[in-house]
Amino acid sequence: MSTASVDSWYAATAPAQTEHPALAGSARTDVCIVGGGYTGLSAAIHLRKRGFEVTVLEGERLGWGASGRNGGHVGTGQRADQETLEALVGLEQAKALWSLGLEAVDLVCELIDEFAIACDLKIGNLDVAATPKAARELREEVDHLAENYDFNALRYVEKTDLGELTSAQGMHGGLVNSAARHLHPLQYCLGLARAAEKLGVTIFENSRVNHYEEKDGVRVHCEGGHVDCDHLLLACNGYLGKLEPRVAGQIMPINNYMLATEPLDEATARRLIRDDTSMSDTRFVINYWRLSEDRRLLFGGGESYRARFPSDIKAFVRPYMLKIYPELKDTRIDYGWGGTLAITMNRMPALGRASPRIFYAHGYSGHGVPIATLSGKLLAEAIAGTAERFDVMARVPSPRFPGGTLLRWPGLVAGMLYYALRDRLG
């Protein structure tokens, strides 16, 4: 299945992909990476810069998973807020995690600049409060980050002033983050792939890994052949499946959905989002949106927890959009698509070692553009023997879903339904 077969605005507007062969026969490398998304490609780039021979195995096409389908938001910090992290790991480690989260945004921008990746990079995010309580929490977040983290890129917007920035309905305040970014996620991913290949990374597509074994090294098996390596890096995220049972219970694959409207006139586009920032709301089942280069509204909303996508994704997402922007009721929807991501119990990514030779990173919980990119760099550092920064992330507890991979689904659905009800009731 190719990326072009995904009916997304991203696939329709990305440059033509270079096709890579499927693995056939045997190969030898220093590091074998399973997964051709942000984590795997970033790790490949940073490992090659350190002189390692690297082979990437992608089961479909590069960027076929969440890396080519997401909302394109490049947010600061971690997916969990800082006060939650302070309670979880203490203030000192929470500050280290905050710094890494800021570095992640910088790293995305640096890679785009270094490798001249054309991906419509833009500045800023506006987070809008869906309830009065959420508005108070956003205001408190501004003060907390300024006082305890010396972070002054946030500006709180009162409900009475929010209409100057957006025509979004039902919101009680907002938070402008001038340090955030947003971009075309598939163009960014394919740009990383071109950079990795230019540096000498070997890439195989349509090469799904079905198992591996450890002896003196690691042998990784695909249908068409195998790769022998010193280290294996699992960068599968929501597509890990049963490949590594020792860590699969840390994550839950879920599906999220997006649509793209027809191109909007300039006045309408600026009324929706005056400053062309990305936007998101504070609901537990979050809505997120932004404008494309050709002034379409790219809107993400709604989740499902089974393997099958809704039969009509456009119709599935449209009510979420109209609740916020009822003025778009007569606007044509040109694209609708879904993707699978992985969440964790505490919404923090799970990084670690399944064994001394096998590393993994997954569970970005919707914060993957910056943190997956950074995780690739941290994995490269750890494989090269400098694991201090990797361990800052790896020390964050990664509780398994109750019931492991067998029974995690019913519990997740019950929990999501509870929070979805809270969203509706405010």
WOCORFEN-V621203 format. One record per residue. N is the residue number from 0. PSI is psi as a letter, one per 40 degrees, with the letter a starting at -180 (* if undefined). NEAR is the number of other C-alpha atoms within 10 Angstrom. D_CENTER is the distance of its C-alpha to the mean C-alpha in whole Angstrom. Layout:
BEGIN
N:PSI:NEAR:D_CENTER
N:PSI:NEAR:D_CENTER
END
This chain:
BEGIN
0:h:10:21
1:i:15:20
2:d:21:17
3:d:16:20
4:e:10:21
5:h:20:18
6:g:16:19
7:i:20:17
8:d:22:17
9:d:23:15
10:d:20:17
11:d:14:20
12:e:12:20
13:i:19:18
14:i:13:21
15:h:10:23
16:i:15:21
17:h:11:23
18:h:13:24
19:i:14:24
20:i:11:26
21:i:20:26
22:h:22:27
23:h:14:31
24:a:11:33
25:i:14:32
26:i:14:30
27:h:15:30
28:i:17:28
29:d:17:27
30:h:27:23
31:h:27:22
32:h:26:18
33:h:26:17
34:h:30:14
35:f:30:13
36:a:30:10
37:d:32:8
38:d:33:10
39:d:33:13
40:d:33:14
41:d:29:13
42:d:30:15
43:d:36:18
44:d:26:18
45:d:20:19
46:d:25:21
47:d:19:23
48:d:14:24
49:e:12:25
50:e:12:28
51:i:19:26
52:h:18:26
53:h:25:23
54:h:24:23
55:h:27:19
56:h:27:20
57:h:27:17
58:d:23:19
59:b:19:18
60:i:23:17
61:h:31:15
62:e:26:12
63:d:24:13
64:a:26:10
65:d:26:7
66:d:26:7
67:e:26:10
68:e:27:9
69:a:25:7
70:e:29:8
71:e:27:8
72:h:28:8
73:g:28:9
74:i:24:10
75:i:24:13
76:a:22:13
77:i:25:11
78:d:19:10
79:i:14:14
80:i:14:16
81:d:21:19
82:d:14:22
83:d:12:20
84:d:21:19
85:d:15:23
86:d:10:24
87:d:14:22
88:e:15:23
89:i:12:25
90:d:15:25
91:d:10:26
92:d:17:22
93:d:23:21
94:d:18:22
95:d:13:20
96:d:22:17
97:d:20:17
98:d:15:18
99:d:23:16
100:d:20:13
101:d:19:15
102:d:17:16
103:d:25:12
104:d:23:12
105:d:19:16
106:d:19:15
107:d:23:12
108:d:16:16
109:d:12:18
110:d:18:16
111:d:18:17
112:d:11:20
113:d:10:21
114:e:14:21
115:f:12:21
116:h:19:18
117:h:16:19
118:f:20:16
119:f:14:17
120:h:18:16
121:i:16:17
122:h:16:18
123:i:22:17
124:i:28:16
125:h:28:18
126:h:23:17
127:i:28:20
128:h:23:22
129:e:21:23
130:i:19:25
131:d:14:28
132:d:11:27
133:d:20:23
134:d:24:25
135:d:15:27
136:d:13:24
137:d:23:22
138:d:18:26
139:d:13:26
140:d:18:23
141:d:19:24
142:d:17:27
143:d:15:25
144:d:17:23
145:d:14:26
146:d:11:29
147:e:11:27
148:e:14:24
149:f:10:26
150:h:13:23
151:f:14:25
152:e:14:22
153:i:22:22
154:h:16:24
155:h:22:25
156:h:22:27
157:i:14:29
158:d:17:29
159:d:9:32
160:e:11:31
161:d:19:27
162:e:18:29
163:d:14:30
164:d:19:26
165:i:20:25
166:e:19:27
167:h:20:24
168:i:16:26
169:e:14:27
170:i:21:25
171:e:19:27
172:i:24:26
173:i:29:23
174:h:24:21
175:h:21:21
176:h:22:18
177:e:16:20
178:e:18:17
179:i:23:14
180:i:23:13
181:i:25:12
182:i:22:12
183:h:24:12
184:d:26:9
185:d:29:12
186:d:23:14
187:d:26:12
188:d:26:11
189:d:27:15
190:d:21:16
191:d:29:15
192:d:27:17
193:d:19:20
194:d:22:20
195:d:26:20
196:d:17:22
197:d:12:24
198:e:17:24
199:e:18:26
200:h:21:23
201:h:17:24
202:h:24:22
203:h:23:23
204:i:20:21
205:f:21:22
206:g:25:23
207:h:19:21
208:h:20:22
209:d:12:24
210:i:14:25
211:i:16:26
212:i:11:29
213:h:16:30
214:b:6:33
215:d:9:34
216:a:15:31
217:h:19:28
218:h:21:29
219:h:23:26
220:h:19:27
221:i:21:26
222:d:15:29
223:e:14:30
224:a:15:30
225:i:20:29
226:h:23:28
227:h:21:29
228:i:23:28
229:d:17:28
230:i:22:24
231:h:30:22
232:h:26:18
233:h:22:16
234:f:28:12
235:d:26:12
236:b:30:10
237:e:23:11
238:e:18:13
239:d:21:15
240:b:15:18
241:e:13:21
242:d:15:21
243:g:15:21
244:d:13:22
245:d:11:23
246:e:22:19
247:d:20:18
248:e:22:19
249:d:24:17
250:i:30:14
251:h:27:14
252:h:24:13
253:i:19:13
254:h:20:13
255:i:25:11
256:i:25:13
257:i:29:14
258:i:28:17
259:h:26:19
260:i:22:22
261:i:16:25
262:h:19:25
263:i:18:27
264:i:11:30
265:d:10:29
266:d:9:31
267:d:15:29
268:d:21:25
269:d:17:26
270:d:16:28
271:d:22:24
272:g:22:22
273:d:15:25
274:e:16:23
275:f:23:21
276:i:24:18
277:i:29:15
278:i:25:15
279:i:23:14
280:i:21:17
281:e:20:17
282:i:18:18
283:d:13:16
284:g:18:15
285:i:16:14
286:i:21:14
287:i:21:13
288:i:25:14
289:i:27:16
290:i:23:18
291:i:21:18
292:d:13:21
293:f:12:23
294:f:19:23
295:i:20:21
296:h:23:19
297:h:23:16
298:h:23:15
299:h:26:13
300:i:19:15
301:i:20:16
302:i:21:15
303:i:17:17
304:e:17:17
305:i:12:19
306:d:10:19
307:h:8:20
308:i:18:19
309:i:17:21
310:d:8:24
311:g:10:24
312:d:17:20
313:d:20:22
314:d:13:24
315:d:19:21
316:d:24:19
317:d:22:22
318:d:15:24
319:d:16:21
320:d:25:21
321:d:14:25
322:d:14:25
323:d:17:23
324:g:16:25
325:d:14:28
326:e:15:29
327:e:18:27
328:d:12:29
329:e:7:31
330:h:11:28
331:i:12:27
332:h:17:24
333:d:15:24
334:i:19:20
335:h:24:18
336:i:23:16
337:i:26:14
338:i:21:11
339:h:24:10
340:i:26:8
341:h:24:9
342:i:23:10
343:i:21:13
344:d:18:16
345:e:20:16
346:e:19:12
347:i:24:12
348:i:32:10
349:h:25:13
350:i:25:15
351:a:22:18
352:h:18:21
353:d:16:22
354:i:12:25
355:d:10:26
356:e:17:25
357:h:20:22
358:i:20:19
359:i:26:16
360:h:26:12
361:i:30:10
362:f:27:9
363:e:26:6
364:f:24:7
365:e:20:5
366:f:24:4
367:d:29:2
368:d:28:4
369:d:29:7
370:d:32:7
371:d:28:7
372:d:24:9
373:d:26:11
374:d:30:11
375:d:27:13
376:d:24:15
377:d:26:16
378:d:30:17
379:d:28:19
380:d:19:21
381:d:18:21
382:d:22:23
383:e:14:25
384:e:9:26
385:g:13:25
386:e:15:23
387:d:12:23
388:d:17:20
389:d:21:18
390:d:15:21
391:d:16:20
392:d:21:16
393:d:18:18
394:e:13:21
395:h:20:18
396:h:15:20
397:g:21:18
398:i:13:20
399:i:18:20
400:h:20:20
401:h:16:24
402:e:12:25
403:a:16:23
404:d:18:22
405:d:10:25
406:e:12:25
407:d:17:21
408:d:19:21
409:d:13:24
410:d:13:23
411:d:17:20
412:d:14:21
413:d:11:24
414:d:12:22
415:d:17:19
416:d:13:23
417:d:12:24
418:d:15:21
419:d:17:21
420:d:13:25
421:d:13:25
422:d:16:22
423:d:9:25
424:e:8:28
425:*:12:27
END
